[in-house]
Amino acid sequence: MPFILRRLYRFMTGHIDGILLCGIVLLMFTGLVVLLSASNGSYVRVSGQLVNMLVALGVMWLFANIPPHYLMRMALPLFVLGCALLIGVALFGDVVNGARRWLHVGVTRIQPSELMKIALPLMLAWYFNRNEASLKLRNYLIASLLLAFPAALIARQPDLGTALLITASGCYVIFLAGLSWRIIATLFVAGLGSLPFLWSAMHDYQRQRIMTLLDPTGDPLGTGYHTIQSTIAVGSGGLLGKGWMNGTQTHLDFIPERTTDFIFAVYAEEFGLLGNSVLLVMLLFLIGRAMVITANAPTLFARLLAGAITLTFFTYAFVNIGMVSGILPVVGVPLPLISYGGTSLVSICLGFGILMSINTHKKLVQT
């Protein structure tokens, strides 16, 4: 019996990175604690999030046990499937609150843009790995087109926040593949020059978000309400915070979307600057461990994919905290592993499962 138990233990934990798992579980536990306060003590909401976490950890374990060379084989089919679903959304998707983002598949509906968060970096990492011996400028141009197509479809829904995050994940792969700084500088200058055209192409609500960032007091009861109330909550936490379950901005219902996109405002008000520092240390610990895995990855495919997953996680955290703190426009980006919601939690843990797979399957079979 002890032999069977040892074999079962090795099977369950053989491809799990203990350091990464500890960081993930710590952040998840923090999320549950904050969610209980943000939801006014709703154990139904907390138990629902606990179920989401268990499902996400199961997905993480599953992908941790898939060798990277199998992930390579999945790259092209997943990308084609994701693009086909995005086209389906554009043609037949459901319109909810003025946005066409959901597609009915059988008895349920899905949001294909979530699939592209993994499919796009997988595809680009596979493409650069396939052309590793002779990377030229045209390869980067082709990769940019592979990136632009799904990003444009998502931006058209419209879902500018997700489109920017997916674009960022693709740009990370292209940058890590060795794009020269001269070309990066040229693209940056060209991007600055195109800002007037991008401004004219934006929807009215998107332009309003940027104007609200510059002056949230211009519409304090409308578009500026989220930013004003969240920054008040963050600032009122002071050094040590008001205490768990004692946040006035939270429990007097001033903070909007306080269990999802603005949960950091709840945390900052109740735990203060000291608590914010602890949270940042936990996030940096997780990012640091992921960067170590990236640096030790055995192949170009593994390094590009691991680097993109790590930097995308960093982008999620940076954008959410910056949005709540009033230094970035308000976009629909959750705080990773903290905010309530199953879809983003599963996609993030799926990425960490891939990182664990890269770390524990050192030998990558070329296909």
WOLINWO-V463658 format. One record per residue. N is the residue number from 1. PHI is phi in degrees with one decimal (999 if undefined). BURIAL is # if it has 24 or more other C-alpha atoms within 12 Angstrom, else .. Layout:
BEGIN
N/PHI/BURIAL ; N/PHI/BURIAL
END
This chain:
BEGIN
1/999/. ; 2/-57.3/. ; 3/-64.2/. ; 4/-64.0/. ; 5/-64.8/. ; 6/-65.3/. ; 7/-63.4/. ; 8/-64.5/. ; 9/-63.4/. ; 10/-64.8/. ; 11/-66.2/. ; 12/-76.7/. ; 13/-115.6/. ; 14/-59.9/. ; 15/-115.0/# ; 16/-101.9/# ; 17/-83.6/# ; 18/-61.9/. ; 19/-65.7/. ; 20/-63.4/# ; 21/-63.6/# ; 22/-61.2/. ; 23/-63.8/# ; 24/-65.3/# ; 25/-65.6/# ; 26/-60.4/. ; 27/-67.8/# ; 28/-62.5/# ; 29/-63.8/# ; 30/-59.3/# ; 31/-61.2/# ; 32/-65.5/# ; 33/-63.1/# ; 34/-68.5/# ; 35/-62.5/# ; 36/-62.0/# ; 37/-74.3/# ; 38/-62.8/# ; 39/-95.0/# ; 40/58.8/# ; 41/74.4/. ; 42/-80.9/. ; 43/-70.7/. ; 44/-64.9/. ; 45/-65.2/# ; 46/-67.4/# ; 47/-65.7/. ; 48/-63.6/. ; 49/-68.5/# ; 50/-62.8/# ; 51/-62.9/. ; 52/-57.9/# ; 53/-66.1/# ; 54/-64.2/. ; 55/-63.0/# ; 56/-63.4/# ; 57/-66.0/# ; 58/-64.3/. ; 59/-64.0/# ; 60/-60.2/# ; 61/-60.7/# ; 62/-60.9/# ; 63/-73.2/# ; 64/-65.1/# ; 65/-94.5/# ; 66/-93.9/# ; 67/-60.3/# ; 68/-57.3/# ; 69/-69.4/# ; 70/-72.7/# ; 71/-62.3/# ; 72/-59.9/# ; 73/-67.7/# ; 74/-80.8/# ; 75/-59.6/# ; 76/-65.8/# ; 77/-59.7/. ; 78/-65.3/# ; 79/-66.6/# ; 80/-62.7/. ; 81/-61.6/. ; 82/-61.3/# ; 83/-65.4/# ; 84/-63.3/. ; 85/-67.3/# ; 86/-65.5/# ; 87/-64.6/# ; 88/-61.2/# ; 89/-62.4/# ; 90/-62.0/# ; 91/-92.1/. ; 92/-128.2/. ; 93/-67.9/# ; 94/-79.0/. ; 95/-96.2/. ; 96/-128.3/. ; 97/53.9/. ; 98/81.8/. ; 99/-121.5/. ; 100/-104.5/# ; 101/-123.4/# ; 102/-112.2/# ; 103/-132.5/# ; 104/-76.0/. ; 105/-130.2/. ; 106/69.0/. ; 107/-94.2/. ; 108/-131.9/. ; 109/-130.8/. ; 110/-127.7/. ; 111/-113.7/# ; 112/-60.0/# ; 113/-62.0/# ; 114/-65.6/# ; 115/-63.3/# ; 116/-69.4/# ; 117/-62.0/# ; 118/-103.1/# ; 119/-63.3/# ; 120/-67.2/# ; 121/-61.4/# ; 122/-59.2/# ; 123/-63.6/# ; 124/-67.2/# ; 125/-63.8/# ; 126/-62.6/# ; 127/-65.1/# ; 128/-69.1/# ; 129/-64.1/# ; 130/-66.5/. ; 131/-109.2/. ; 132/-57.9/. ; 133/-71.0/. ; 134/-143.2/. ; 135/-73.4/. ; 136/-131.6/. ; 137/-58.9/. ; 138/-64.2/. ; 139/-64.7/# ; 140/-69.6/# ; 141/-66.9/. ; 142/-62.9/. ; 143/-62.7/# ; 144/-64.7/# ; 145/-67.7/. ; 146/-61.4/# ; 147/-75.9/# ; 148/-67.4/# ; 149/-63.2/# ; 150/-67.3/# ; 151/-63.0/# ; 152/-66.3/# ; 153/-63.9/# ; 154/-72.6/# ; 155/-63.3/# ; 156/-73.6/# ; 157/-62.5/# ; 158/-93.3/# ; 159/-145.4/# ; 160/-64.2/# ; 161/-60.5/# ; 162/-65.4/# ; 163/-61.1/# ; 164/-67.3/# ; 165/-66.7/# ; 166/-67.7/# ; 167/-61.2/# ; 168/-61.5/# ; 169/-62.7/# ; 170/-68.3/# ; 171/-64.1/# ; 172/-61.5/# ; 173/-62.7/# ; 174/-62.2/# ; 175/-64.8/# ; 176/-67.8/# ; 177/-75.3/# ; 178/111.6/# ; 179/-61.2/# ; 180/-69.9/. ; 181/-64.3/. ; 182/-62.8/. ; 183/-68.9/. ; 184/-61.2/. ; 185/-63.5/. ; 186/-63.7/. ; 187/-65.8/. ; 188/-64.2/. ; 189/-63.8/. ; 190/-63.3/. ; 191/-63.5/. ; 192/-62.6/. ; 193/-68.0/. ; 194/-89.5/. ; 195/-56.5/. ; 196/-60.3/. ; 197/-71.6/. ; 198/-65.1/. ; 199/-60.8/. ; 200/-70.5/. ; 201/-85.3/. ; 202/-72.8/. ; 203/-72.6/. ; 204/-58.0/. ; 205/-68.7/. ; 206/-70.6/# ; 207/-65.3/. ; 208/-64.6/. ; 209/-63.8/# ; 210/-69.0/# ; 211/-64.0/. ; 212/-65.9/# ; 213/-59.4/# ; 214/-72.0/. ; 215/-150.0/. ; 216/-64.9/# ; 217/-75.5/. ; 218/-65.2/. ; 219/-143.3/. ; 220/-65.3/. ; 221/-102.4/. ; 222/-119.3/. ; 223/-67.0/# ; 224/-87.5/# ; 225/-62.2/# ; 226/-58.3/# ; 227/-65.5/# ; 228/-62.1/# ; 229/-68.1/# ; 230/-69.3/# ; 231/-69.5/# ; 232/-61.6/# ; 233/-64.4/# ; 234/-62.9/# ; 235/-69.9/# ; 236/-73.4/# ; 237/-67.9/# ; 238/63.4/. ; 239/-79.4/. ; 240/-110.8/. ; 241/85.3/# ; 242/-90.4/# ; 243/100.9/# ; 244/-60.7/# ; 245/71.4/# ; 246/-115.2/# ; 247/-72.5/# ; 248/-72.1/# ; 249/-60.6/# ; 250/-72.0/# ; 251/-84.0/# ; 252/-100.1/. ; 253/63.1/. ; 254/-85.4/# ; 255/-84.6/# ; 256/-79.3/# ; 257/47.0/# ; 258/-76.1/# ; 259/-94.3/# ; 260/-119.1/# ; 261/-66.0/# ; 262/-110.1/# ; 263/-68.3/# ; 264/-63.9/# ; 265/-63.0/# ; 266/-63.1/# ; 267/-61.2/# ; 268/-64.5/# ; 269/-67.9/# ; 270/-88.8/# ; 271/-117.5/# ; 272/68.4/# ; 273/-62.5/# ; 274/-62.4/. ; 275/-63.6/# ; 276/-60.2/# ; 277/-63.1/. ; 278/-63.1/. ; 279/-63.0/# ; 280/-63.1/# ; 281/-62.6/. ; 282/-63.3/# ; 283/-64.6/# ; 284/-67.5/# ; 285/-60.2/# ; 286/-64.9/# ; 287/-65.2/# ; 288/-62.6/. ; 289/-64.4/# ; 290/-65.1/# ; 291/-68.3/# ; 292/-62.7/. ; 293/-61.4/# ; 294/-61.7/# ; 295/-63.9/. ; 296/-96.1/# ; 297/-63.5/# ; 298/-80.7/# ; 299/-135.6/# ; 300/-61.5/# ; 301/-57.1/# ; 302/-65.6/# ; 303/-65.8/# ; 304/-64.4/# ; 305/-67.6/# ; 306/-63.6/# ; 307/-64.1/# ; 308/-65.1/# ; 309/-63.0/# ; 310/-63.9/# ; 311/-70.1/# ; 312/-68.0/# ; 313/-60.3/# ; 314/-59.0/# ; 315/-63.3/# ; 316/-56.0/# ; 317/-64.5/# ; 318/-64.4/# ; 319/-66.6/# ; 320/-64.7/# ; 321/-65.3/# ; 322/-64.9/# ; 323/-64.7/# ; 324/-67.8/# ; 325/-82.4/# ; 326/87.3/# ; 327/-103.0/# ; 328/-134.3/# ; 329/-63.4/# ; 330/-75.9/# ; 331/-132.7/# ; 332/-80.2/# ; 333/-122.7/# ; 334/-77.5/# ; 335/-80.4/# ; 336/-59.5/# ; 337/70.9/# ; 338/-112.6/# ; 339/-64.6/# ; 340/-70.1/# ; 341/138.5/# ; 342/-90.8/# ; 343/-63.5/# ; 344/-66.6/# ; 345/-63.0/# ; 346/-66.3/# ; 347/-66.1/# ; 348/-68.2/# ; 349/-68.4/# ; 350/-60.3/# ; 351/-62.9/# ; 352/-67.2/# ; 353/-62.6/# ; 354/-63.8/# ; 355/-59.8/# ; 356/-64.1/# ; 357/-62.0/# ; 358/-63.3/# ; 359/-73.3/# ; 360/-98.8/# ; 361/-100.1/# ; 362/-70.8/. ; 363/-95.5/. ; 364/-106.4/# ; 365/-82.2/. ; 366/-72.9/. ; 367/-123.4/.
END
